[in-house]
Amino acid sequence: MPREIIHLACTECKNKNYTTTKNKRLHPDRVVYKKYCKFCKKHTDHKEVR
Ligand SMILES: [Zn+2]
């Protein structure tokens, strides 16, 4: 199974706060996770970046 390492960047401050893996076959589109951003000091949407 091709699990790819992706980075999750805060959509507000653009910092890459998280690294995760994702199965491209199950999630071919860009994923967005609601996660805590230590720079914004709140939960924001984190978008997949490469
Ligand atoms: Zn942020």
PDB file of the backbone (N, CA, C, O) and the ligand in Angstrom, with CONECT records:
HET     ZN  A 101       1
ATOM      1  N   MET A   1       0.835  -1.201   0.000  1.00  0.00           N
ATOM      2  CA  MET A   1       0.000   0.000   0.000  1.00  0.00           C
ATOM      3  C   MET A   1       0.874   1.256   0.000  1.00  0.00           C
ATOM      4  O   MET A   1       1.748   1.389   0.856  1.00  0.00           O
ATOM      5  N   PRO A   2       0.661   2.161  -0.922  1.00  0.00           N
ATOM      6  CA  PRO A   2       1.500   3.360  -0.976  1.00  0.00           C
ATOM      7  C   PRO A   2       1.080   4.399   0.053  1.00  0.00           C
ATOM      8  O   PRO A   2       0.193   5.217  -0.193  1.00  0.00           O
ATOM      9  N   ARG A   3       1.716   4.353   1.182  1.00  0.00           N
ATOM     10  CA  ARG A   3       1.428   5.375   2.201  1.00  0.00           C
ATOM     11  C   ARG A   3       2.434   6.492   2.041  1.00  0.00           C
ATOM     12  O   ARG A   3       3.645   6.276   2.104  1.00  0.00           O
ATOM     13  N   GLU A   4       1.921   7.674   1.837  1.00  0.00           N
ATOM     14  CA  GLU A   4       2.815   8.795   1.595  1.00  0.00           C
ATOM     15  C   GLU A   4       2.892   9.712   2.793  1.00  0.00           C
ATOM     16  O   GLU A   4       1.894   9.963   3.468  1.00  0.00           O
ATOM     17  N   ILE A   5       4.088  10.210   3.050  1.00  0.00           N
ATOM     18  CA  ILE A   5       4.250  11.160   4.141  1.00  0.00           C
ATOM     19  C   ILE A   5       3.828  12.539   3.657  1.00  0.00           C
ATOM     20  O   ILE A   5       4.299  13.016   2.624  1.00  0.00           O
ATOM     21  N   ILE A   6       2.946  13.171   4.403  1.00  0.00           N
ATOM     22  CA  ILE A   6       2.501  14.502   4.031  1.00  0.00           C
ATOM     23  C   ILE A   6       2.685  15.449   5.221  1.00  0.00           C
ATOM     24  O   ILE A   6       2.758  15.022   6.373  1.00  0.00           O
ATOM     25  N   HIS A   7       2.756  16.721   4.915  1.00  0.00           N
ATOM     26  CA  HIS A   7       2.854  17.737   5.951  1.00  0.00           C
ATOM     27  C   HIS A   7       1.539  18.486   6.021  1.00  0.00           C
ATOM     28  O   HIS A   7       0.867  18.702   5.011  1.00  0.00           O
ATOM     29  N   LEU A   8       1.190  18.875   7.225  1.00  0.00           N
ATOM     30  CA  LEU A   8      -0.033  19.638   7.413  1.00  0.00           C
ATOM     31  C   LEU A   8       0.329  21.056   7.822  1.00  0.00           C
ATOM     32  O   LEU A   8       0.980  21.274   8.844  1.00  0.00           O
ATOM     33  N   ALA A   9      -0.096  22.011   7.019  1.00  0.00           N
ATOM     34  CA  ALA A   9       0.220  23.409   7.275  1.00  0.00           C
ATOM     35  C   ALA A   9      -1.023  24.162   7.711  1.00  0.00           C
ATOM     36  O   ALA A   9      -2.109  23.971   7.163  1.00  0.00           O
ATOM     37  N   CYS A  10      -0.851  25.004   8.689  1.00  0.00           N
ATOM     38  CA  CYS A  10      -1.923  25.854   9.162  1.00  0.00           C
ATOM     39  C   CYS A  10      -2.360  26.789   8.038  1.00  0.00           C
ATOM     40  O   CYS A  10      -1.525  27.408   7.378  1.00  0.00           O
ATOM     41  N   THR A  11      -3.665  26.887   7.825  1.00  0.00           N
ATOM     42  CA  THR A  11      -4.150  27.728   6.736  1.00  0.00           C
ATOM     43  C   THR A  11      -4.084  29.207   7.090  1.00  0.00           C
ATOM     44  O   THR A  11      -4.227  30.060   6.215  1.00  0.00           O
ATOM     45  N   GLU A  12      -3.871  29.516   8.358  1.00  0.00           N
ATOM     46  CA  GLU A  12      -3.839  30.928   8.764  1.00  0.00           C
ATOM     47  C   GLU A  12      -2.422  31.491   8.799  1.00  0.00           C
ATOM     48  O   GLU A  12      -2.179  32.581   8.282  1.00  0.00           O
ATOM     49  N   CYS A  13      -1.483  30.763   9.402  1.00  0.00           N
ATOM     50  CA  CYS A  13      -0.119  31.278   9.494  1.00  0.00           C
ATOM     51  C   CYS A  13       0.840  30.542   8.562  1.00  0.00           C
ATOM     52  O   CYS A  13       2.004  30.926   8.442  1.00  0.00           O
ATOM     53  N   LYS A  14       0.368  29.503   7.911  1.00  0.00           N
ATOM     54  CA  LYS A  14       1.129  28.735   6.916  1.00  0.00           C
ATOM     55  C   LYS A  14       2.302  27.951   7.496  1.00  0.00           C
ATOM     56  O   LYS A  14       3.169  27.490   6.754  1.00  0.00           O
ATOM     57  N   ASN A  15       2.332  27.801   8.794  1.00  0.00           N
ATOM     58  CA  ASN A  15       3.394  26.992   9.387  1.00  0.00           C
ATOM     59  C   ASN A  15       3.071  25.512   9.234  1.00  0.00           C
ATOM     60  O   ASN A  15       1.921  25.086   9.335  1.00  0.00           O
ATOM     61  N   LYS A  16       4.122  24.750   8.989  1.00  0.00           N
ATOM     62  CA  LYS A  16       3.923  23.304   8.890  1.00  0.00           C
ATOM     63  C   LYS A  16       4.050  22.692  10.272  1.00  0.00           C
ATOM     64  O   LYS A  16       5.153  22.486  10.777  1.00  0.00           O
ATOM     65  N   ASN A  17       2.933  22.411  10.861  1.00  0.00           N
ATOM     66  CA  ASN A  17       2.930  21.978  12.253  1.00  0.00           C
ATOM     67  C   ASN A  17       2.922  20.469  12.430  1.00  0.00           C
ATOM     68  O   ASN A  17       3.367  19.965  13.461  1.00  0.00           O
ATOM     69  N   TYR A  18       2.436  19.761  11.466  1.00  0.00           N
ATOM     70  CA  TYR A  18       2.256  18.323  11.658  1.00  0.00           C
ATOM     71  C   TYR A  18       2.741  17.533  10.456  1.00  0.00           C
ATOM     72  O   TYR A  18       2.697  17.994   9.316  1.00  0.00           O
ATOM     73  N   THR A  19       3.200  16.341  10.748  1.00  0.00           N
ATOM     74  CA  THR A  19       3.536  15.388   9.701  1.00  0.00           C
ATOM     75  C   THR A  19       2.690  14.149   9.922  1.00  0.00           C
ATOM     76  O   THR A  19       2.528  13.689  11.052  1.00  0.00           O
ATOM     77  N   THR A  20       2.166  13.625   8.862  1.00  0.00           N
ATOM     78  CA  THR A  20       1.366  12.422   8.984  1.00  0.00           C
ATOM     79  C   THR A  20       1.529  11.595   7.724  1.00  0.00           C
ATOM     80  O   THR A  20       2.184  12.016   6.771  1.00  0.00           O
ATOM     81  N   THR A  21       0.942  10.439   7.727  1.00  0.00           N
ATOM     82  CA  THR A  21       0.956   9.632   6.518  1.00  0.00           C
ATOM     83  C   THR A  21      -0.469   9.440   6.053  1.00  0.00           C
ATOM     84  O   THR A  21      -1.417   9.498   6.836  1.00  0.00           O
ATOM     85  N   LYS A  22      -0.593   9.212   4.773  1.00  0.00           N
ATOM     86  CA  LYS A  22      -1.927   9.089   4.216  1.00  0.00           C
ATOM     87  C   LYS A  22      -1.888   8.092   3.086  1.00  0.00           C
ATOM     88  O   LYS A  22      -0.919   8.020   2.330  1.00  0.00           O
ATOM     89  N   ASN A  23      -2.934   7.337   2.983  1.00  0.00           N
ATOM     90  CA  ASN A  23      -3.058   6.400   1.883  1.00  0.00           C
ATOM     91  C   ASN A  23      -3.674   7.111   0.692  1.00  0.00           C
ATOM     92  O   ASN A  23      -4.836   7.516   0.721  1.00  0.00           O
ATOM     93  N   LYS A  24      -2.880   7.255  -0.347  1.00  0.00           N
ATOM     94  CA  LYS A  24      -3.325   8.030  -1.506  1.00  0.00           C
ATOM     95  C   LYS A  24      -4.511   7.405  -2.222  1.00  0.00           C
ATOM     96  O   LYS A  24      -5.299   8.102  -2.861  1.00  0.00           O
ATOM     97  N   ARG A  25      -4.632   6.124  -2.115  1.00  0.00           N
ATOM     98  CA  ARG A  25      -5.736   5.467  -2.799  1.00  0.00           C
ATOM     99  C   ARG A  25      -7.062   5.734  -2.089  1.00  0.00           C
ATOM    100  O   ARG A  25      -8.114   5.836  -2.720  1.00  0.00           O
ATOM    101  N   LEU A  26      -6.986   5.843  -0.777  1.00  0.00           N
ATOM    102  CA  LEU A  26      -8.206   6.096  -0.014  1.00  0.00           C
ATOM    103  C   LEU A  26      -8.563   7.573  -0.008  1.00  0.00           C
ATOM    104  O   LEU A  26      -9.734   7.947   0.042  1.00  0.00           O
ATOM    105  N   HIS A  27      -7.511   8.420  -0.061  1.00  0.00           N
ATOM    106  CA  HIS A  27      -7.741   9.866  -0.007  1.00  0.00           C
ATOM    107  C   HIS A  27      -6.975  10.550  -1.132  1.00  0.00           C
ATOM    108  O   HIS A  27      -5.922  11.143  -0.896  1.00  0.00           O
ATOM    109  N   PRO A  28      -7.489  10.472  -2.334  1.00  0.00           N
ATOM    110  CA  PRO A  28      -6.783  11.081  -3.468  1.00  0.00           C
ATOM    111  C   PRO A  28      -6.812  12.602  -3.432  1.00  0.00           C
ATOM    112  O   PRO A  28      -5.960  13.252  -4.038  1.00  0.00           O
ATOM    113  N   ASP A  29      -7.769  13.168  -2.738  1.00  0.00           N
ATOM    114  CA  ASP A  29      -7.864  14.628  -2.671  1.00  0.00           C
ATOM    115  C   ASP A  29      -7.053  15.155  -1.500  1.00  0.00           C
ATOM    116  O   ASP A  29      -6.622  14.403  -0.626  1.00  0.00           O
ATOM    117  N   ARG A  30      -6.857  16.451  -1.506  1.00  0.00           N
ATOM    118  CA  ARG A  30      -6.176  17.106  -0.396  1.00  0.00           C
ATOM    119  C   ARG A  30      -7.036  17.025   0.852  1.00  0.00           C
ATOM    120  O   ARG A  30      -8.237  17.292   0.824  1.00  0.00           O
ATOM    121  N   VAL A  31      -6.404  16.658   1.924  1.00  0.00           N
ATOM    122  CA  VAL A  31      -7.161  16.510   3.159  1.00  0.00           C
ATOM    123  C   VAL A  31      -6.963  17.745   4.030  1.00  0.00           C
ATOM    124  O   VAL A  31      -5.927  18.408   3.974  1.00  0.00           O
ATOM    125  N   VAL A  32      -7.972  18.036   4.831  1.00  0.00           N
ATOM    126  CA  VAL A  32      -7.908  19.164   5.755  1.00  0.00           C
ATOM    127  C   VAL A  32      -8.256  18.638   7.141  1.00  0.00           C
ATOM    128  O   VAL A  32      -9.295  18.009   7.338  1.00  0.00           O
ATOM    129  N   TYR A  33      -7.382  18.901   8.088  1.00  0.00           N
ATOM    130  CA  TYR A  33      -7.635  18.476   9.456  1.00  0.00           C
ATOM    131  C   TYR A  33      -7.744  19.695  10.363  1.00  0.00           C
ATOM    132  O   TYR A  33      -7.039  20.689  10.187  1.00  0.00           O
ATOM    133  N   LYS A  34      -8.632  19.596  11.321  1.00  0.00           N
ATOM    134  CA  LYS A  34      -8.733  20.645  12.334  1.00  0.00           C
ATOM    135  C   LYS A  34      -7.760  20.278  13.454  1.00  0.00           C
ATOM    136  O   LYS A  34      -7.954  19.298  14.173  1.00  0.00           O
ATOM    137  N   LYS A  35      -6.700  21.095  13.585  1.00  0.00           N
ATOM    138  CA  LYS A  35      -5.685  20.786  14.588  1.00  0.00           C
ATOM    139  C   LYS A  35      -5.259  22.044  15.311  1.00  0.00           C
ATOM    140  O   LYS A  35      -5.487  23.168  14.863  1.00  0.00           O
ATOM    141  N   TYR A  36      -4.624  21.803  16.463  1.00  0.00           N
ATOM    142  CA  TYR A  36      -4.164  22.939  17.256  1.00  0.00           C
ATOM    143  C   TYR A  36      -2.893  23.521  16.649  1.00  0.00           C
ATOM    144  O   TYR A  36      -1.946  22.794  16.351  1.00  0.00           O
ATOM    145  N   CYS A  37      -2.883  24.831  16.469  1.00  0.00           N
ATOM    146  CA  CYS A  37      -1.691  25.512  15.976  1.00  0.00           C
ATOM    147  C   CYS A  37      -1.073  26.284  17.129  1.00  0.00           C
ATOM    148  O   CYS A  37      -1.723  27.133  17.739  1.00  0.00           O
ATOM    149  N   LYS A  38       0.194  25.983  17.427  1.00  0.00           N
ATOM    150  CA  LYS A  38       0.835  26.642  18.565  1.00  0.00           C
ATOM    151  C   LYS A  38       1.216  28.080  18.234  1.00  0.00           C
ATOM    152  O   LYS A  38       1.474  28.881  19.132  1.00  0.00           O
ATOM    153  N   PHE A  39       1.251  28.406  16.946  1.00  0.00           N
ATOM    154  CA  PHE A  39       1.575  29.781  16.559  1.00  0.00           C
ATOM    155  C   PHE A  39       0.332  30.667  16.644  1.00  0.00           C
ATOM    156  O   PHE A  39       0.403  31.809  17.098  1.00  0.00           O
ATOM    157  N   CYS A  40      -0.807  30.129  16.203  1.00  0.00           N
ATOM    158  CA  CYS A  40      -2.060  30.869  16.307  1.00  0.00           C
ATOM    159  C   CYS A  40      -2.683  30.708  17.689  1.00  0.00           C
ATOM    160  O   CYS A  40      -3.570  31.470  18.073  1.00  0.00           O
ATOM    161  N   LYS A  41      -2.214  29.711  18.429  1.00  0.00           N
ATOM    162  CA  LYS A  41      -2.735  29.406  19.776  1.00  0.00           C
ATOM    163  C   LYS A  41      -4.229  29.085  19.754  1.00  0.00           C
ATOM    164  O   LYS A  41      -4.981  29.477  20.647  1.00  0.00           O
ATOM    165  N   LYS A  42      -4.628  28.376  18.733  1.00  0.00           N
ATOM    166  CA  LYS A  42      -6.020  27.929  18.649  1.00  0.00           C
ATOM    167  C   LYS A  42      -6.119  26.821  17.609  1.00  0.00           C
ATOM    168  O   LYS A  42      -5.155  26.524  16.903  1.00  0.00           O
ATOM    169  N   HIS A  43      -7.284  26.224  17.529  1.00  0.00           N
ATOM    170  CA  HIS A  43      -7.496  25.208  16.511  1.00  0.00           C
ATOM    171  C   HIS A  43      -7.808  25.870  15.186  1.00  0.00           C
ATOM    172  O   HIS A  43      -8.673  26.741  15.094  1.00  0.00           O
ATOM    173  N   THR A  44      -7.092  25.443  14.167  1.00  0.00           N
ATOM    174  CA  THR A  44      -7.302  25.984  12.828  1.00  0.00           C
ATOM    175  C   THR A  44      -7.349  24.810  11.846  1.00  0.00           C
ATOM    176  O   THR A  44      -7.032  23.674  12.196  1.00  0.00           O
ATOM    177  N   ASP A  45      -7.744  25.108  10.636  1.00  0.00           N
ATOM    178  CA  ASP A  45      -7.696  24.101   9.592  1.00  0.00           C
ATOM    179  C   ASP A  45      -6.260  23.914   9.126  1.00  0.00           C
ATOM    180  O   ASP A  45      -5.551  24.883   8.856  1.00  0.00           O
ATOM    181  N   HIS A  46      -5.841  22.662   9.035  1.00  0.00           N
ATOM    182  CA  HIS A  46      -4.506  22.360   8.547  1.00  0.00           C
ATOM    183  C   HIS A  46      -4.626  21.624   7.230  1.00  0.00           C
ATOM    184  O   HIS A  46      -5.275  20.581   7.136  1.00  0.00           O
ATOM    185  N   LYS A  47      -4.001  22.173   6.233  1.00  0.00           N
ATOM    186  CA  LYS A  47      -4.125  21.633   4.896  1.00  0.00           C
ATOM    187  C   LYS A  47      -2.897  20.827   4.529  1.00  0.00           C
ATOM    188  O   LYS A  47      -1.788  21.105   4.983  1.00  0.00           O
ATOM    189  N   GLU A  48      -3.113  19.850   3.720  1.00  0.00           N
ATOM    190  CA  GLU A  48      -2.017  19.015   3.254  1.00  0.00           C
ATOM    191  C   GLU A  48      -1.105  19.790   2.296  1.00  0.00           C
ATOM    192  O   GLU A  48      -1.566  20.413   1.341  1.00  0.00           O
ATOM    193  N   VAL A  49       0.179  19.735   2.574  1.00  0.00           N
ATOM    194  CA  VAL A  49       1.157  20.304   1.652  1.00  0.00           C
ATOM    195  C   VAL A  49       2.264  19.279   1.424  1.00  0.00           C
ATOM    196  O   VAL A  49       2.396  18.324   2.189  1.00  0.00           O
ATOM    197  N   ARG A  50       3.047  19.473   0.389  1.00  0.00           N
ATOM    198  CA  ARG A  50       4.108  18.524   0.133  1.00  0.00           C
ATOM    199  C   ARG A  50       5.481  19.116   0.341  1.00  0.00           C
ATOM    200  O   ARG A  50       6.485  18.427   0.161  1.00  0.00           O
TER     201      ARG A  50
HETATM  202 ZN    ZN A 101      -1.349  28.846  12.603  1.00  0.00          ZN2+
END
